[in-house]
């Protein structure tokens, strides 16, 4: 799985709009769209915030593993 597809899937699985994630990450909806389509890469700090928000490990969020692990 592409790393950027995972962030979109998590958002959609939780019925969250791009605008809500944009607010959380202090960016724009357009930027979220670029990250979710792989046009641009997201910074590590944003991945950490998303991992905490969704309570999943970074290796899952980045598509390295396919089974989500909760944060401790």
mmCIF file of the N, C-alpha and C atoms, coordinates in Angstrom:
data_MODEL
# 
_entry.id   MODEL 
# 
loop_
_atom_site.group_PDB 
_atom_site.id 
_atom_site.type_symbol 
_atom_site.label_atom_id 
_atom_site.label_alt_id 
_atom_site.label_comp_id 
_atom_site.label_asym_id 
_atom_site.label_entity_id 
_atom_site.label_seq_id 
_atom_site.pdbx_PDB_ins_code 
_atom_site.Cartn_x 
_atom_site.Cartn_y 
_atom_site.Cartn_z 
_atom_site.occupancy 
_atom_site.B_iso_or_equiv 
_atom_site.pdbx_formal_charge 
_atom_site.auth_seq_id 
_atom_site.auth_comp_id 
_atom_site.auth_asym_id 
_atom_site.auth_atom_id 
_atom_site.pdbx_PDB_model_num 
ATOM 1   N N  . UNK A 1 1  ? 0.851   -1.185 0.000  1.00 0.00 ? 1  UNK A N  1 
ATOM 2   C CA . UNK A 1 1  ? 0.000   0.000  0.000  1.00 0.00 ? 1  UNK A CA 1 
ATOM 3   C C  . UNK A 1 1  ? 0.890   1.241  0.000  1.00 0.00 ? 1  UNK A C  1 
ATOM 4   N N  . UNK A 1 2  ? 0.466   2.222  -0.753 1.00 0.00 ? 2  UNK A N  1 
ATOM 5   C CA . UNK A 1 2  ? 1.182   3.492  -0.756 1.00 0.00 ? 2  UNK A CA 1 
ATOM 6   C C  . UNK A 1 2  ? 0.956   4.206  0.564  1.00 0.00 ? 2  UNK A C  1 
ATOM 7   N N  . UNK A 1 3  ? 2.007   4.817  1.064  1.00 0.00 ? 3  UNK A N  1 
ATOM 8   C CA . UNK A 1 3  ? 1.914   5.504  2.357  1.00 0.00 ? 3  UNK A CA 1 
ATOM 9   C C  . UNK A 1 3  ? 0.824   6.565  2.359  1.00 0.00 ? 3  UNK A C  1 
ATOM 10  N N  . UNK A 1 4  ? 0.636   7.260  1.250  1.00 0.00 ? 4  UNK A N  1 
ATOM 11  C CA . UNK A 1 4  ? -0.355  8.331  1.217  1.00 0.00 ? 4  UNK A CA 1 
ATOM 12  C C  . UNK A 1 4  ? -1.783  7.780  1.172  1.00 0.00 ? 4  UNK A C  1 
ATOM 13  N N  . UNK A 1 5  ? -1.953  6.587  0.664  1.00 0.00 ? 5  UNK A N  1 
ATOM 14  C CA . UNK A 1 5  ? -3.286  5.989  0.622  1.00 0.00 ? 5  UNK A CA 1 
ATOM 15  C C  . UNK A 1 5  ? -3.788  5.662  2.030  1.00 0.00 ? 5  UNK A C  1 
ATOM 16  N N  . UNK A 1 6  ? -2.875  5.292  2.913  1.00 0.00 ? 6  UNK A N  1 
ATOM 17  C CA . UNK A 1 6  ? -3.256  4.934  4.283  1.00 0.00 ? 6  UNK A CA 1 
ATOM 18  C C  . UNK A 1 6  ? -3.859  6.132  5.013  1.00 0.00 ? 6  UNK A C  1 
ATOM 19  N N  . UNK A 1 7  ? -3.290  7.327  4.820  1.00 0.00 ? 7  UNK A N  1 
ATOM 20  C CA . UNK A 1 7  ? -3.838  8.484  5.541  1.00 0.00 ? 7  UNK A CA 1 
ATOM 21  C C  . UNK A 1 7  ? -5.234  8.835  5.034  1.00 0.00 ? 7  UNK A C  1 
ATOM 22  N N  . UNK A 1 8  ? -5.481  8.604  3.745  1.00 0.00 ? 8  UNK A N  1 
ATOM 23  C CA . UNK A 1 8  ? -6.820  8.842  3.207  1.00 0.00 ? 8  UNK A CA 1 
ATOM 24  C C  . UNK A 1 8  ? -7.789  7.786  3.725  1.00 0.00 ? 8  UNK A C  1 
ATOM 25  N N  . UNK A 1 9  ? -7.377  6.528  3.690  1.00 0.00 ? 9  UNK A N  1 
ATOM 26  C CA . UNK A 1 9  ? -8.245  5.450  4.163  1.00 0.00 ? 9  UNK A CA 1 
ATOM 27  C C  . UNK A 1 9  ? -8.629  5.633  5.626  1.00 0.00 ? 9  UNK A C  1 
ATOM 28  N N  . UNK A 1 10 ? -7.683  5.995  6.459  1.00 0.00 ? 10 UNK A N  1 
ATOM 29  C CA . UNK A 1 10 ? -7.988  6.218  7.875  1.00 0.00 ? 10 UNK A CA 1 
ATOM 30  C C  . UNK A 1 10 ? -9.003  7.347  8.052  1.00 0.00 ? 10 UNK A C  1 
ATOM 31  N N  . UNK A 1 11 ? -8.809  8.411  7.318  1.00 0.00 ? 11 UNK A N  1 
ATOM 32  C CA . UNK A 1 11 ? -9.732  9.544  7.420  1.00 0.00 ? 11 UNK A CA 1 
ATOM 33  C C  . UNK A 1 11 ? -11.129 9.122  6.983  1.00 0.00 ? 11 UNK A C  1 
ATOM 34  N N  . UNK A 1 12 ? -11.224 8.450  5.848  1.00 0.00 ? 12 UNK A N  1 
ATOM 35  C CA . UNK A 1 12 ? -12.533 8.040  5.345  1.00 0.00 ? 12 UNK A CA 1 
ATOM 36  C C  . UNK A 1 12 ? -13.182 6.991  6.244  1.00 0.00 ? 12 UNK A C  1 
ATOM 37  N N  . UNK A 1 13 ? -12.400 6.048  6.763  1.00 0.00 ? 13 UNK A N  1 
ATOM 38  C CA . UNK A 1 13 ? -12.939 5.023  7.662  1.00 0.00 ? 13 UNK A CA 1 
ATOM 39  C C  . UNK A 1 13 ? -13.523 5.631  8.934  1.00 0.00 ? 13 UNK A C  1 
ATOM 40  N N  . UNK A 1 14 ? -13.012 6.786  9.325  1.00 0.00 ? 14 UNK A N  1 
ATOM 41  C CA . UNK A 1 14 ? -13.498 7.462  10.525 1.00 0.00 ? 14 UNK A CA 1 
ATOM 42  C C  . UNK A 1 14 ? -14.501 8.572  10.208 1.00 0.00 ? 14 UNK A C  1 
ATOM 43  N N  . UNK A 1 15 ? -14.947 8.626  8.954  1.00 0.00 ? 15 UNK A N  1 
ATOM 44  C CA . UNK A 1 15 ? -15.930 9.632  8.507  1.00 0.00 ? 15 UNK A CA 1 
ATOM 45  C C  . UNK A 1 15 ? -15.529 11.057 8.881  1.00 0.00 ? 15 UNK A C  1 
ATOM 46  N N  . UNK A 1 16 ? -14.282 11.379 8.571  1.00 0.00 ? 16 UNK A N  1 
ATOM 47  C CA . UNK A 1 16 ? -13.751 12.706 8.865  1.00 0.00 ? 16 UNK A CA 1 
ATOM 48  C C  . UNK A 1 16 ? -13.474 13.413 7.550  1.00 0.00 ? 16 UNK A C  1 
ATOM 49  N N  . UNK A 1 17 ? -13.821 14.674 7.481  1.00 0.00 ? 17 UNK A N  1 
ATOM 50  C CA . UNK A 1 17 ? -13.599 15.465 6.268  1.00 0.00 ? 17 UNK A CA 1 
ATOM 51  C C  . UNK A 1 17 ? -12.164 15.984 6.216  1.00 0.00 ? 17 UNK A C  1 
ATOM 52  N N  . UNK A 1 18 ? -11.701 16.235 5.013  1.00 0.00 ? 18 UNK A N  1 
ATOM 53  C CA . UNK A 1 18 ? -10.366 16.796 4.837  1.00 0.00 ? 18 UNK A CA 1 
ATOM 54  C C  . UNK A 1 18 ? -10.224 18.118 5.599  1.00 0.00 ? 18 UNK A C  1 
ATOM 55  N N  . UNK A 1 19 ? -11.266 18.907 5.613  1.00 0.00 ? 19 UNK A N  1 
ATOM 56  C CA . UNK A 1 19 ? -11.203 20.201 6.294  1.00 0.00 ? 19 UNK A CA 1 
ATOM 57  C C  . UNK A 1 19 ? -10.973 20.041 7.797  1.00 0.00 ? 19 UNK A C  1 
ATOM 58  N N  . UNK A 1 20 ? -11.518 18.987 8.390  1.00 0.00 ? 20 UNK A N  1 
ATOM 59  C CA . UNK A 1 20 ? -11.311 18.742 9.824  1.00 0.00 ? 20 UNK A CA 1 
ATOM 60  C C  . UNK A 1 20 ? -9.866  18.344 10.112 1.00 0.00 ? 20 UNK A C  1 
ATOM 61  N N  . UNK A 1 21 ? -9.297  17.497 9.247  1.00 0.00 ? 21 UNK A N  1 
ATOM 62  C CA . UNK A 1 21 ? -7.895  17.108 9.414  1.00 0.00 ? 21 UNK A CA 1 
ATOM 63  C C  . UNK A 1 21 ? -6.994  18.310 9.155  1.00 0.00 ? 21 UNK A C  1 
ATOM 64  N N  . UNK A 1 22 ? -7.381  19.138 8.203  1.00 0.00 ? 22 UNK A N  1 
ATOM 65  C CA . UNK A 1 22 ? -6.599  20.347 7.918  1.00 0.00 ? 22 UNK A CA 1 
ATOM 66  C C  . UNK A 1 22 ? -6.536  21.250 9.152  1.00 0.00 ? 22 UNK A C  1 
ATOM 67  N N  . UNK A 1 23 ? -7.646  21.366 9.833  1.00 0.00 ? 23 UNK A N  1 
ATOM 68  C CA . UNK A 1 23 ? -7.689  22.182 11.051 1.00 0.00 ? 23 UNK A CA 1 
ATOM 69  C C  . UNK A 1 23 ? -6.784  21.583 12.124 1.00 0.00 ? 23 UNK A C  1 
ATOM 70  N N  . UNK A 1 24 ? -6.856  20.255 12.285 1.00 0.00 ? 24 UNK A N  1 
ATOM 71  C CA . UNK A 1 24 ? -6.020  19.561 13.256 1.00 0.00 ? 24 UNK A CA 1 
ATOM 72  C C  . UNK A 1 24 ? -4.535  19.782 12.974 1.00 0.00 ? 24 UNK A C  1 
ATOM 73  N N  . UNK A 1 25 ? -4.165  19.711 11.697 1.00 0.00 ? 25 UNK A N  1 
ATOM 74  C CA . UNK A 1 25 ? -2.757  19.826 11.314 1.00 0.00 ? 25 UNK A CA 1 
ATOM 75  C C  . UNK A 1 25 ? -2.347  21.267 10.987 1.00 0.00 ? 25 UNK A C  1 
ATOM 76  N N  . UNK A 1 26 ? -3.268  22.182 11.175 1.00 0.00 ? 26 UNK A N  1 
ATOM 77  C CA . UNK A 1 26 ? -3.022  23.611 10.941 1.00 0.00 ? 26 UNK A CA 1 
ATOM 78  C C  . UNK A 1 26 ? -2.510  23.868 9.525  1.00 0.00 ? 26 UNK A C  1 
ATOM 79  N N  . UNK A 1 27 ? -3.307  23.384 8.571  1.00 0.00 ? 27 UNK A N  1 
ATOM 80  C CA . UNK A 1 27 ? -2.986  23.573 7.167  1.00 0.00 ? 27 UNK A CA 1 
ATOM 81  C C  . UNK A 1 27 ? -4.293  23.739 6.402  1.00 0.00 ? 27 UNK A C  1 
ATOM 82  N N  . UNK A 1 28 ? -4.243  23.639 5.092  1.00 0.00 ? 28 UNK A N  1 
ATOM 83  C CA . UNK A 1 28 ? -5.437  23.821 4.276  1.00 0.00 ? 28 UNK A CA 1 
ATOM 84  C C  . UNK A 1 28 ? -5.969  22.482 3.772  1.00 0.00 ? 28 UNK A C  1 
ATOM 85  N N  . UNK A 1 29 ? -7.223  22.495 3.368  1.00 0.00 ? 29 UNK A N  1 
ATOM 86  C CA . UNK A 1 29 ? -7.838  21.306 2.782  1.00 0.00 ? 29 UNK A CA 1 
ATOM 87  C C  . UNK A 1 29 ? -7.100  20.926 1.501  1.00 0.00 ? 29 UNK A C  1 
ATOM 88  N N  . UNK A 1 30 ? -6.648  21.919 0.751  1.00 0.00 ? 30 UNK A N  1 
ATOM 89  C CA . UNK A 1 30 ? -5.923  21.658 -0.484 1.00 0.00 ? 30 UNK A CA 1 
ATOM 90  C C  . UNK A 1 30 ? -4.620  20.907 -0.208 1.00 0.00 ? 30 UNK A C  1 
ATOM 91  N N  . UNK A 1 31 ? -3.959  21.259 0.881  1.00 0.00 ? 31 UNK A N  1 
ATOM 92  C CA . UNK A 1 31 ? -2.713  20.587 1.241  1.00 0.00 ? 31 UNK A CA 1 
ATOM 93  C C  . UNK A 1 31 ? -2.992  19.131 1.644  1.00 0.00 ? 31 UNK A C  1 
ATOM 94  N N  . UNK A 1 32 ? -4.062  18.909 2.371  1.00 0.00 ? 32 UNK A N  1 
ATOM 95  C CA . UNK A 1 32 ? -4.441  17.545 2.740  1.00 0.00 ? 32 UNK A CA 1 
ATOM 96  C C  . UNK A 1 32 ? -4.666  16.720 1.473  1.00 0.00 ? 32 UNK A C  1 
ATOM 97  N N  . UNK A 1 33 ? -5.336  17.288 0.505  1.00 0.00 ? 33 UNK A N  1 
ATOM 98  C CA . UNK A 1 33 ? -5.580  16.608 -0.759 1.00 0.00 ? 33 UNK A CA 1 
ATOM 99  C C  . UNK A 1 33 ? -4.271  16.230 -1.449 1.00 0.00 ? 33 UNK A C  1 
ATOM 100 N N  . UNK A 1 34 ? -3.311  17.116 -1.443 1.00 0.00 ? 34 UNK A N  1 
ATOM 101 C CA . UNK A 1 34 ? -2.000  16.830 -2.053 1.00 0.00 ? 34 UNK A CA 1 
ATOM 102 C C  . UNK A 1 34 ? -1.299  15.682 -1.333 1.00 0.00 ? 34 UNK A C  1 
ATOM 103 N N  . UNK A 1 35 ? -1.396  15.652 -0.017 1.00 0.00 ? 35 UNK A N  1 
ATOM 104 C CA . UNK A 1 35 ? -0.766  14.573 0.759  1.00 0.00 ? 35 UNK A CA 1 
ATOM 105 C C  . UNK A 1 35 ? -1.467  13.249 0.489  1.00 0.00 ? 35 UNK A C  1 
ATOM 106 N N  . UNK A 1 36 ? -2.800  13.282 0.425  1.00 0.00 ? 36 UNK A N  1 
ATOM 107 C CA . UNK A 1 36 ? -3.558  12.045 0.235  1.00 0.00 ? 36 UNK A CA 1 
ATOM 108 C C  . UNK A 1 36 ? -3.426  11.458 -1.165 1.00 0.00 ? 36 UNK A C  1 
ATOM 109 N N  . UNK A 1 37 ? -3.048  12.267 -2.128 1.00 0.00 ? 37 UNK A N  1 
ATOM 110 C CA . UNK A 1 37 ? -2.870  11.776 -3.495 1.00 0.00 ? 37 UNK A CA 1 
ATOM 111 C C  . UNK A 1 37 ? -1.405  11.523 -3.832 1.00 0.00 ? 37 UNK A C  1 
ATOM 112 N N  . UNK A 1 38 ? -0.514  11.821 -2.901 1.00 0.00 ? 38 UNK A N  1 
ATOM 113 C CA . UNK A 1 38 ? 0.903   11.578 -3.122 1.00 0.00 ? 38 UNK A CA 1 
ATOM 114 C C  . UNK A 1 38 ? 1.600   12.655 -3.936 1.00 0.00 ? 38 UNK A C  1 
ATOM 115 N N  . UNK A 1 39 ? 0.939   13.763 -4.171 1.00 0.00 ? 39 UNK A N  1 
ATOM 116 C CA . UNK A 1 39 ? 1.552   14.865 -4.924 1.00 0.00 ? 39 UNK A CA 1 
ATOM 117 C C  . UNK A 1 39 ? 2.690   15.471 -4.119 1.00 0.00 ? 39 UNK A C  1 
ATOM 118 N N  . UNK A 1 40 ? 2.511   15.582 -2.819 1.00 0.00 ? 40 UNK A N  1 
ATOM 119 C CA . UNK A 1 40 ? 3.543   16.090 -1.915 1.00 0.00 ? 40 UNK A CA 1 
ATOM 120 C C  . UNK A 1 40 ? 3.656   15.155 -0.718 1.00 0.00 ? 40 UNK A C  1 
ATOM 121 N N  . UNK A 1 41 ? 4.831   15.163 -0.101 1.00 0.00 ? 41 UNK A N  1 
ATOM 122 C CA . UNK A 1 41 ? 5.035   14.368 1.108  1.00 0.00 ? 41 UNK A CA 1 
ATOM 123 C C  . UNK A 1 41 ? 4.738   15.209 2.343  1.00 0.00 ? 41 UNK A C  1 
ATOM 124 N N  . UNK A 1 42 ? 4.171   14.568 3.312  1.00 0.00 ? 42 UNK A N  1 
ATOM 125 C CA . UNK A 1 42 ? 3.865   15.216 4.580  1.00 0.00 ? 42 UNK A CA 1 
ATOM 126 C C  . UNK A 1 42 ? 5.083   15.146 5.491  1.00 0.00 ? 42 UNK A C  1 
ATOM 127 N N  . UNK A 1 43 ? 5.269   16.154 6.311  1.00 0.00 ? 43 UNK A N  1 
ATOM 128 C CA . UNK A 1 43 ? 6.385   16.176 7.252  1.00 0.00 ? 43 UNK A CA 1 
ATOM 129 C C  . UNK A 1 43 ? 6.181   15.201 8.402  1.00 0.00 ? 43 UNK A C  1 
ATOM 130 N N  . UNK A 1 44 ? 7.266   14.818 9.020  1.00 0.00 ? 44 UNK A N  1 
ATOM 131 C CA . UNK A 1 44 ? 7.234   13.863 10.127 1.00 0.00 ? 44 UNK A CA 1 
ATOM 132 C C  . UNK A 1 44 ? 6.344   14.369 11.264 1.00 0.00 ? 44 UNK A C  1 
ATOM 133 N N  . UNK A 1 45 ? 6.395   15.655 11.532 1.00 0.00 ? 45 UNK A N  1 
ATOM 134 C CA . UNK A 1 45 ? 5.590   16.209 12.619 1.00 0.00 ? 45 UNK A CA 1 
ATOM 135 C C  . UNK A 1 45 ? 4.097   15.996 12.375 1.00 0.00 ? 45 UNK A C  1 
ATOM 136 N N  . UNK A 1 46 ? 3.683   16.072 11.135 1.00 0.00 ? 46 UNK A N  1 
ATOM 137 C CA . UNK A 1 46 ? 2.270   15.856 10.790 1.00 0.00 ? 46 UNK A CA 1 
ATOM 138 C C  . UNK A 1 46 ? 1.902   14.378 10.946 1.00 0.00 ? 46 UNK A C  1 
ATOM 139 N N  . UNK A 1 47 ? 2.810   13.485 10.537 1.00 0.00 ? 47 UNK A N  1 
ATOM 140 C CA . UNK A 1 47 ? 2.555   12.052 10.730 1.00 0.00 ? 47 UNK A CA 1 
ATOM 141 C C  . UNK A 1 47 ? 2.400   11.717 12.211 1.00 0.00 ? 47 UNK A C  1 
ATOM 142 N N  . UNK A 1 48 ? 3.226   12.323 13.037 1.00 0.00 ? 48 UNK A N  1 
ATOM 143 C CA . UNK A 1 48 ? 3.130   12.071 14.486 1.00 0.00 ? 48 UNK A CA 1 
ATOM 144 C C  . UNK A 1 48 ? 1.775   12.525 15.020 1.00 0.00 ? 48 UNK A C  1 
ATOM 145 N N  . UNK A 1 49 ? 1.328   13.708 14.597 1.00 0.00 ? 49 UNK A N  1 
ATOM 146 C CA . UNK A 1 49 ? 0.017   14.196 15.042 1.00 0.00 ? 49 UNK A CA 1 
ATOM 147 C C  . UNK A 1 49 ? -1.105  13.266 14.584 1.00 0.00 ? 49 UNK A C  1 
ATOM 148 N N  . UNK A 1 50 ? -1.022  12.791 13.339 1.00 0.00 ? 50 UNK A N  1 
ATOM 149 C CA . UNK A 1 50 ? -2.059  11.886 12.843 1.00 0.00 ? 50 UNK A CA 1 
ATOM 150 C C  . UNK A 1 50 ? -2.035  10.556 13.583 1.00 0.00 ? 50 UNK A C  1 
ATOM 151 N N  . UNK A 1 51 ? -0.853  10.031 13.854 1.00 0.00 ? 51 UNK A N  1 
ATOM 152 C CA . UNK A 1 51 ? -0.738  8.770  14.593 1.00 0.00 ? 51 UNK A CA 1 
ATOM 153 C C  . UNK A 1 51 ? -1.378  8.909  15.970 1.00 0.00 ? 51 UNK A C  1 
ATOM 154 N N  . UNK A 1 52 ? -1.127  10.022 16.623 1.00 0.00 ? 52 UNK A N  1 
ATOM 155 C CA . UNK A 1 52 ? -1.726  10.261 17.932 1.00 0.00 ? 52 UNK A CA 1 
ATOM 156 C C  . UNK A 1 52 ? -3.246  10.428 17.815 1.00 0.00 ? 52 UNK A C  1 
ATOM 157 N N  . UNK A 1 53 ? -3.677  11.149 16.817 1.00 0.00 ? 53 UNK A N  1 
ATOM 158 C CA . UNK A 1 53 ? -5.104  11.394 16.622 1.00 0.00 ? 53 UNK A CA 1 
ATOM 159 C C  . UNK A 1 53 ? -5.860  10.089 16.382 1.00 0.00 ? 53 UNK A C  1 
ATOM 160 N N  . UNK A 1 54 ? -5.344  9.243  15.502 1.00 0.00 ? 54 UNK A N  1 
ATOM 161 C CA . UNK A 1 54 ? -5.996  7.973  15.186 1.00 0.00 ? 54 UNK A CA 1 
ATOM 162 C C  . UNK A 1 54 ? -5.613  6.846  16.140 1.00 0.00 ? 54 UNK A C  1 
ATOM 163 N N  . UNK A 1 55 ? -4.658  7.099  17.024 1.00 0.00 ? 55 UNK A N  1 
ATOM 164 C CA . UNK A 1 55 ? -4.153  6.110  17.975 1.00 0.00 ? 55 UNK A CA 1 
ATOM 165 C C  . UNK A 1 55 ? -3.640  4.858  17.253 1.00 0.00 ? 55 UNK A C  1 
ATOM 166 N N  . UNK A 1 56 ? -2.777  5.104  16.263 1.00 0.00 ? 56 UNK A N  1 
ATOM 167 C CA . UNK A 1 56 ? -2.134  4.008  15.528 1.00 0.00 ? 56 UNK A CA 1 
ATOM 168 C C  . UNK A 1 56 ? -0.628  4.277  15.477 1.00 0.00 ? 56 UNK A C  1 
ATOM 169 N N  . UNK A 1 57 ? 0.121   3.214  15.297 1.00 0.00 ? 57 UNK A N  1 
ATOM 170 C CA . UNK A 1 57 ? 1.575   3.346  15.229 1.00 0.00 ? 57 UNK A CA 1 
ATOM 171 C C  . UNK A 1 57 ? 1.992   3.978  13.907 1.00 0.00 ? 57 UNK A C  1 
ATOM 172 N N  . UNK A 1 58 ? 3.159   4.596  13.921 1.00 0.00 ? 58 UNK A N  1 
ATOM 173 C CA . UNK A 1 58 ? 3.670   5.222  12.705 1.00 0.00 ? 58 UNK A CA 1 
ATOM 174 C C  . UNK A 1 58 ? 3.950   4.198  11.614 1.00 0.00 ? 58 UNK A C  1 
ATOM 175 N N  . UNK A 1 59 ? 4.404   3.012  11.979 1.00 0.00 ? 59 UNK A N  1 
ATOM 176 C CA . UNK A 1 59 ? 4.684   2.012  10.951 1.00 0.00 ? 59 UNK A CA 1 
ATOM 177 C C  . UNK A 1 59 ? 3.403   1.591  10.223 1.00 0.00 ? 59 UNK A C  1 
ATOM 178 N N  . UNK A 1 60 ? 2.289   1.586  10.920 1.00 0.00 ? 60 UNK A N  1 
ATOM 179 C CA . UNK A 1 60 ? 1.012   1.318  10.263 1.00 0.00 ? 60 UNK A CA 1 
ATOM 180 C C  . UNK A 1 60 ? 0.606   2.498  9.387  1.00 0.00 ? 60 UNK A C  1 
ATOM 181 N N  . UNK A 1 61 ? 0.708   3.695  9.932  1.00 0.00 ? 61 UNK A N  1 
ATOM 182 C CA . UNK A 1 61 ? 0.326   4.905  9.208  1.00 0.00 ? 61 UNK A CA 1 
ATOM 183 C C  . UNK A 1 61 ? 1.132   5.058  7.921  1.00 0.00 ? 61 UNK A C  1 
ATOM 184 N N  . UNK A 1 62 ? 2.380   4.650  7.945  1.00 0.00 ? 62 UNK A N  1 
ATOM 185 C CA . UNK A 1 62 ? 3.256   4.761  6.776  1.00 0.00 ? 62 UNK A CA 1 
ATOM 186 C C  . UNK A 1 62 ? 3.122   3.579  5.814  1.00 0.00 ? 62 UNK A C  1 
ATOM 187 N N  . UNK A 1 63 ? 2.297   2.606  6.154  1.00 0.00 ? 63 UNK A N  1 
ATOM 188 C CA . UNK A 1 63 ? 2.078   1.481  5.264  1.00 0.00 ? 63 UNK A CA 1 
ATOM 189 C C  . UNK A 1 63 ? 3.138   0.400  5.351  1.00 0.00 ? 63 UNK A C  1 
ATOM 190 N N  . UNK A 1 64 ? 3.974   0.435  6.385  1.00 0.00 ? 64 UNK A N  1 
ATOM 191 C CA . UNK A 1 64 ? 5.027   -0.574 6.549  1.00 0.00 ? 64 UNK A CA 1 
ATOM 192 C C  . UNK A 1 64 ? 4.429   -1.894 7.021  1.00 0.00 ? 64 UNK A C  1 
ATOM 193 N N  . UNK A 1 65 ? 3.448   -1.809 7.914  1.00 0.00 ? 65 UNK A N  1 
ATOM 194 C CA . UNK A 1 65 ? 2.727   -3.002 8.366  1.00 0.00 ? 65 UNK A CA 1 
ATOM 195 C C  . UNK A 1 65 ? 1.256   -2.821 8.007  1.00 0.00 ? 65 UNK A C  1 
ATOM 196 N N  . UNK A 1 66 ? 0.542   -3.924 7.890  1.00 0.00 ? 66 UNK A N  1 
ATOM 197 C CA . UNK A 1 66 ? -0.861  -3.857 7.477  1.00 0.00 ? 66 UNK A CA 1 
ATOM 198 C C  . UNK A 1 66 ? -1.860  -4.033 8.608  1.00 0.00 ? 66 UNK A C  1 
ATOM 199 N N  . UNK A 1 67 ? -1.388  -4.407 9.783  1.00 0.00 ? 67 UNK A N  1 
ATOM 200 C CA . UNK A 1 67 ? -2.268  -4.567 10.930 1.00 0.00 ? 67 UNK A CA 1 
ATOM 201 C C  . UNK A 1 67 ? -2.020  -3.398 11.894 1.00 0.00 ? 67 UNK A C  1 
ATOM 202 N N  . UNK A 1 68 ? -3.050  -2.611 12.161 1.00 0.00 ? 68 UNK A N  1 
ATOM 203 C CA . UNK A 1 68 ? -2.847  -1.452 13.033 1.00 0.00 ? 68 UNK A CA 1 
ATOM 204 C C  . UNK A 1 68 ? -2.459  -1.864 14.455 1.00 0.00 ? 68 UNK A C  1 
ATOM 205 N N  . UNK A 1 69 ? -1.510  -1.104 14.989 1.00 0.00 ? 69 UNK A N  1 
ATOM 206 C CA . UNK A 1 69 ? -1.123  -1.272 16.401 1.00 0.00 ? 69 UNK A CA 1 
ATOM 207 C C  . UNK A 1 69 ? -1.434  0.029  17.110 1.00 0.00 ? 69 UNK A C  1 
ATOM 208 N N  . UNK A 1 70 ? -2.063  -0.086 18.257 1.00 0.00 ? 70 UNK A N  1 
ATOM 209 C CA . UNK A 1 70 ? -2.383  1.115  19.040 1.00 0.00 ? 70 UNK A CA 1 
ATOM 210 C C  . UNK A 1 70 ? -1.123  1.653  19.707 1.00 0.00 ? 70 UNK A C  1 
ATOM 211 N N  . UNK A 1 71 ? -1.150  2.947  19.946 1.00 0.00 ? 71 UNK A N  1 
ATOM 212 C CA . UNK A 1 71 ? -0.058  3.578  20.677 1.00 0.00 ? 71 UNK A CA 1 
ATOM 213 C C  . UNK A 1 71 ? -0.168  3.212  22.147 1.00 0.00 ? 71 UNK A C  1 
ATOM 214 N N  . UNK A 1 72 ? 0.960   3.190  22.826 1.00 0.00 ? 72 UNK A N  1 
ATOM 215 C CA . UNK A 1 72 ? 0.942   2.866  24.253 1.00 0.00 ? 72 UNK A CA 1 
ATOM 216 C C  . UNK A 1 72 ? 0.818   4.113  25.076 1.00 0.00 ? 72 UNK A C  1 
# 
